[in-house]
Amino acid sequence: MQNRLLNFLLLTALVLALALSTVHAQSAGSWTMKAPIPTARTEVALAAVGGKIHVIGGSMQNKAVTLHDEYDPATDNWRSRAPLPFALDHIGTAVLNGKIYTVGGFVASVHKDGQPHVLEYDPAVDSWRVLSPLKVGLGSVGVTGLDGKIHAVGGRTPAGDTVTTHQVYDPAVNSWSERAPLPKARDHMALVAADGKIHSIGGRFGASNDMTDLHDIYDPASNSWTSGPPLPTARSGLAATLYEGMVLVLGGELAPNTFAENEAYNAKTKTWRTLAPMPGGRHGTAAATTGGRVYLAAGSLKPGAGGVTDQMIVFSLP
């Protein structure tokens, strides 16, 4: 009798564990709203370092700003940090060795005068340092860190041309070098490193309605690009981050609407998954991950500079 009871209890526990595992695997996640950023703006950059979220630069009334705000998830509070040395929006960012690196950016709307600036922020001393610049100014350039180096891919020149350029910055020697270019020029895309490779996803070829579902994967070992499964919902003006081993691609714009889509790519299974959409479409924001959560701040709820918001929204899976 006791053995039967024990077997029954073990079987019940196993069924419950499997059920909970299935629920977790199938969960689309959820969103919460946190304290708003002190100054609403759009076309911002985000970076997570030391458990804090930094919101850098952006645009107000069609002009770039130097604002730099830091959010503490533990206290749900914001504070001002050292401003950018230059007013910039549409900046690319990466984090290496506890420091934030910014690449390029525009000075005003729409996509005006892409800059060659490369900057390093050290949160330990709350200060910026100017580094070796890009050869040609770029805005809306895709930026990510991999193997101790920073990759800057695509972007838009001061003349308004999208490029295939793929440049790599080595902090150890403060210099740039060239790598295999993108198969097709574009900007306003997602660029995220996952499992030792770089994923360039979505974006636009020129105008905001000339967007794509392209997914190109860069292998540093062979210095080459290959095609990956396309983004389920073609869009540009994206936010993106690595979360739970997945590349999350969020938001975007196509007049007269913005996208609320939250789609995730698993590099191991080579499949896309649809997660809980954001609480309202938006673009001009960016994403950063810390403490098992994804943070997005500011941006525009409508295409262009319409509906500029101060919202801080947070996504998590159970």
C-alpha positions as CSV (number, residue, x, y, z in Angstrom):
1,M,0.0,0.0,0.0
2,Q,2.8,2.4,0.9
3,N,4.6,1.6,-2.3
4,R,1.5,2.3,-4.3
5,L,1.1,5.6,-2.5
6,L,4.7,6.5,-3.0
7,N,4.5,5.7,-6.7
8,F,1.4,7.7,-7.1
9,L,3.0,10.7,-5.4
10,L,6.1,10.5,-7.6
11,L,4.0,10.2,-10.7
12,T,1.9,13.2,-9.7
13,A,5.0,15.3,-9.0
14,L,6.4,14.3,-12.4
15,V,3.2,15.3,-14.2
16,L,3.2,18.6,-12.4
17,A,6.8,19.3,-13.3
18,L,6.2,18.5,-16.9
19,A,3.1,20.7,-16.9
20,L,5.0,23.6,-15.4
21,S,7.9,23.1,-17.9
22,T,5.4,23.1,-20.8
23,V,3.7,26.3,-19.5
24,H,7.1,28.0,-19.2
25,A,8.2,26.9,-22.7
26,Q,4.9,28.1,-24.2
27,S,4.6,31.3,-22.3
28,A,4.7,34.5,-24.4
29,G,5.9,36.5,-21.4
30,S,4.5,39.7,-20.0
31,W,5.1,43.5,-19.8
32,T,5.1,45.9,-16.9
33,M,5.4,49.7,-16.7
34,K,8.1,51.3,-14.6
35,A,9.0,54.9,-13.6
36,P,9.1,57.1,-16.6
37,I,12.3,58.6,-17.9
38,P,12.7,62.3,-16.7
39,T,12.8,63.7,-20.2
40,A,10.8,62.3,-23.0
41,R,12.6,61.9,-26.3
42,T,13.0,59.6,-29.2
43,E,15.8,57.9,-31.3
44,V,17.6,57.0,-28.1
45,A,20.3,54.4,-27.4
46,L,20.2,52.0,-24.4
47,A,22.9,50.0,-22.7
48,A,23.0,47.8,-19.6
49,V,26.1,47.8,-17.3
50,G,26.5,47.0,-13.7
51,G,22.8,46.2,-13.3
52,K,21.8,49.7,-14.4
53,I,20.2,50.9,-17.6
54,H,21.6,53.9,-19.4
55,V,19.5,55.9,-21.9
56,I,21.9,57.9,-24.1
57,G,21.3,60.8,-26.5
58,G,18.2,61.0,-28.6
59,S,16.1,63.7,-30.3
60,M,13.8,66.5,-29.0
61,Q,11.9,68.7,-31.4
62,N,13.9,67.2,-34.3
63,K,17.3,68.1,-32.8
64,A,19.8,65.7,-31.2
65,V,20.6,66.1,-27.5
66,T,23.4,65.2,-25.1
67,L,21.1,63.8,-22.4
68,H,22.2,60.7,-20.4
69,D,20.0,59.1,-17.8
70,E,20.6,56.1,-15.6
71,Y,17.8,53.8,-14.3
72,D,18.2,51.6,-11.3
73,P,15.8,48.6,-11.4
74,A,16.3,47.9,-7.7
75,T,14.8,51.2,-6.7
76,D,12.8,52.1,-9.8
77,N,14.6,55.5,-9.9
78,W,16.4,57.6,-12.4
79,R,19.4,60.0,-12.1
80,S,21.3,62.1,-14.6
81,R,24.8,61.1,-15.6
82,A,27.6,62.8,-17.5
83,P,26.1,64.1,-20.8
84,L,27.4,63.0,-24.2
85,P,30.3,65.2,-25.5
86,F,28.3,65.7,-28.7
87,A,24.5,65.9,-29.3
88,L,23.5,62.7,-31.2
89,D,20.6,60.5,-32.0
90,H,20.3,57.2,-33.8
91,I,23.5,56.1,-32.0
92,G,24.8,52.5,-32.0
93,T,26.0,51.1,-28.7
94,A,27.8,48.1,-27.2
95,V,29.1,47.2,-23.8
96,L,32.6,45.7,-23.2
97,N,34.5,45.2,-19.9
98,G,32.0,47.3,-17.9
99,K,32.2,50.3,-20.3
100,I,29.7,51.6,-22.8
101,Y,30.8,52.4,-26.4
102,T,28.8,54.6,-28.8
103,V,29.3,54.7,-32.5
104,G,28.1,57.3,-35.0
105,G,24.8,59.1,-34.8
106,F,22.9,62.0,-36.5
107,V,22.7,65.6,-35.3
108,A,19.1,66.4,-36.3
109,S,16.1,65.1,-38.2
110,V,15.6,63.7,-40.6
111,H,18.8,61.6,-40.6
112,K,20.9,64.7,-40.9
113,D,24.7,64.5,-41.1
114,G,25.9,61.1,-39.9
115,Q,28.8,61.6,-37.5
116,P,32.1,59.6,-37.2
117,H,32.2,60.0,-33.4
118,V,33.2,56.9,-31.3
119,L,32.9,57.4,-27.5
120,E,33.6,55.4,-24.4
121,Y,31.7,55.9,-21.1
122,D,33.1,54.6,-17.8
123,P,30.4,54.4,-15.2
124,A,32.9,54.0,-12.4
125,V,34.0,57.6,-12.9
126,D,31.0,58.9,-14.7
127,S,33.0,60.3,-17.7
128,W,33.3,60.1,-21.4
129,R,36.4,59.6,-23.6
130,V,36.7,60.3,-27.3
131,L,38.1,57.4,-29.3
132,S,39.4,56.8,-32.8
133,P,36.6,57.9,-35.2
134,L,35.0,56.1,-38.1
135,K,36.5,56.8,-41.5
136,V,33.1,58.1,-42.7
137,G,30.3,59.4,-40.5
138,L,27.3,57.1,-40.0
139,G,23.9,57.2,-38.3
140,S,21.5,54.4,-37.6
141,V,24.5,52.0,-37.7
142,G,24.1,48.5,-36.2
143,V,26.6,47.9,-33.4
144,T,27.3,44.9,-31.2
145,G,30.2,43.5,-29.2
146,L,31.8,40.1,-29.8
147,D,35.0,38.5,-28.5
148,G,36.2,41.7,-27.0
149,K,35.7,43.8,-30.1
150,I,33.0,46.1,-31.4
151,H,31.3,45.5,-34.8
152,A,29.7,48.4,-36.6
153,V,27.6,47.2,-39.6
154,G,25.6,49.1,-42.2
155,G,24.3,52.6,-41.5
156,R,23.6,55.8,-43.4
157,T,26.2,58.3,-44.6
158,P,25.9,62.2,-44.4
159,A,24.8,62.0,-48.0
160,G,21.9,59.8,-47.0
161,D,23.2,56.6,-48.6
162,T,22.9,53.2,-46.9
163,V,26.1,51.2,-46.9
164,T,27.3,47.6,-46.6
165,T,30.3,48.6,-44.5
166,H,31.4,46.3,-41.7
167,Q,34.0,47.8,-39.4
168,V,35.6,46.3,-36.2
169,Y,37.0,48.4,-33.4
170,D,39.7,46.9,-31.1
171,P,39.7,48.7,-27.7
172,A,43.2,47.3,-27.0
173,V,44.8,49.3,-29.8
174,N,42.1,52.0,-30.3
175,S,41.8,51.4,-34.1
176,W,39.4,50.2,-36.7
177,S,39.7,47.5,-39.4
178,E,37.5,46.2,-42.2
179,R,35.6,42.9,-42.3
180,A,33.4,41.3,-44.9
181,P,30.6,43.7,-45.9
182,L,26.8,43.1,-45.5
183,P,25.4,41.3,-48.6
184,K,22.9,44.2,-49.1
185,A,23.2,47.8,-47.8
186,R,20.7,48.8,-45.1
187,D,20.3,50.7,-41.8
188,H,17.8,51.0,-39.0
189,M,18.2,47.2,-38.4
190,A,18.8,44.9,-35.4
191,L,22.4,43.8,-34.8
192,V,23.0,41.3,-32.0
193,A,25.7,38.8,-31.2
194,A,24.6,35.3,-30.2
195,D,26.4,32.0,-29.9
196,G,29.6,33.4,-31.4
197,K,28.0,34.9,-34.4
198,I,26.4,38.2,-35.4
199,H,22.8,38.5,-36.6
200,S,21.8,41.4,-38.8
201,I,18.0,41.5,-38.9
202,G,15.4,43.6,-40.7
203,G,16.0,47.3,-41.4
204,R,15.5,49.4,-44.4
205,F,17.2,50.0,-47.8
206,G,16.4,53.7,-48.0
207,A,13.0,55.3,-47.2
208,S,11.0,54.2,-44.1
209,N,8.6,52.2,-46.3
210,D,11.4,50.3,-48.0
211,M,11.9,47.8,-45.2
212,T,13.0,44.2,-45.2
213,D,12.8,40.8,-43.4
214,L,16.4,40.0,-44.3
215,H,18.4,38.0,-41.7
216,D,22.1,37.8,-42.4
217,I,24.5,35.9,-40.1
218,Y,28.2,36.7,-39.8
219,D,30.7,34.1,-38.8
220,P,34.0,35.7,-37.6
221,A,35.9,32.4,-38.0
222,S,35.3,32.5,-41.8
223,N,34.8,36.2,-42.1
224,S,31.6,35.6,-44.2
225,W,27.9,36.1,-44.2
226,T,25.1,33.5,-44.7
227,S,21.4,33.9,-44.9
228,G,19.3,32.9,-41.9
229,P,15.5,32.4,-41.4
230,P,13.9,35.8,-42.3
231,L,12.3,38.0,-39.6
232,P,8.6,37.0,-39.5
233,T,7.4,40.6,-39.6
234,A,9.4,42.8,-42.0
235,R,10.1,46.1,-40.3
236,S,12.7,48.8,-39.5
237,G,13.5,51.3,-36.8
238,L,14.1,48.3,-34.5
239,A,15.0,47.7,-30.9
240,A,16.9,44.5,-30.2
241,T,18.7,42.6,-27.4
242,L,19.9,39.2,-26.4
243,Y,17.6,37.6,-23.8
244,E,17.4,34.0,-22.5
245,G,19.7,33.0,-25.3
246,M,17.3,34.5,-27.9
247,V,17.7,37.5,-30.2
248,L,14.6,39.7,-29.4
249,V,13.5,42.1,-32.2
250,L,11.0,44.7,-31.1
251,G,8.9,47.5,-32.5
252,G,9.5,49.5,-35.7
253,E,7.5,51.9,-37.9
254,L,5.6,52.0,-41.1
255,A,3.4,55.1,-41.6
256,P,0.7,55.5,-40.5
257,N,1.4,52.9,-37.8
258,T,4.1,51.6,-35.5
259,F,4.8,47.9,-34.6
260,A,4.2,46.3,-31.3
261,E,5.7,43.0,-32.4
262,N,8.1,41.1,-30.2
263,E,9.7,38.3,-32.1
264,A,12.6,36.1,-30.9
265,Y,15.2,34.1,-32.8
266,N,16.8,31.0,-31.2
267,A,20.2,30.5,-32.8
268,K,20.5,26.9,-31.6
269,T,17.2,25.7,-33.1
270,K,17.3,28.3,-36.0
271,T,13.6,29.1,-35.4
272,W,11.6,32.3,-34.7
273,R,9.1,32.5,-31.8
274,T,6.3,35.1,-31.2
275,L,6.3,36.6,-27.8
276,A,3.9,39.0,-26.0
277,P,3.7,42.2,-28.0
278,M,4.6,45.5,-26.4
279,P,1.9,47.6,-24.7
280,G,1.5,49.7,-27.9
281,G,3.6,50.0,-31.0
282,R,6.7,52.2,-30.9
283,H,10.0,52.9,-32.6
284,G,13.0,55.2,-31.9
285,T,13.6,53.3,-28.7
286,A,16.2,50.6,-27.9
287,A,16.4,47.6,-25.7
288,A,18.9,46.3,-23.0
289,T,18.9,43.3,-20.8
290,T,19.8,42.9,-17.1
291,G,18.7,40.9,-14.2
292,G,16.6,38.5,-16.3
293,R,14.5,41.3,-17.8
294,V,14.4,43.4,-21.0
295,Y,14.1,47.2,-20.7
296,L,12.9,49.7,-23.3
297,A,12.7,53.4,-22.7
298,A,11.5,56.5,-24.5
299,G,10.9,56.5,-28.3
300,S,7.8,57.4,-30.4
301,L,4.4,55.8,-30.3
302,K,3.7,57.1,-33.8
303,P,5.8,57.1,-36.9
304,G,8.5,59.8,-37.2
305,A,8.6,62.1,-34.2
306,G,4.9,61.7,-33.4
307,G,3.8,60.5,-29.9
308,V,7.2,61.0,-28.3
309,T,7.0,59.1,-24.9
310,D,8.7,59.0,-21.5
311,Q,7.6,55.4,-20.9
312,M,9.9,52.7,-19.4
313,I,8.5,49.2,-20.2
314,V,9.9,45.9,-19.0
315,F,9.5,42.4,-20.5
316,S,10.1,39.1,-18.8
317,L,9.4,35.4,-19.2
318,P,8.3,33.4,-16.2
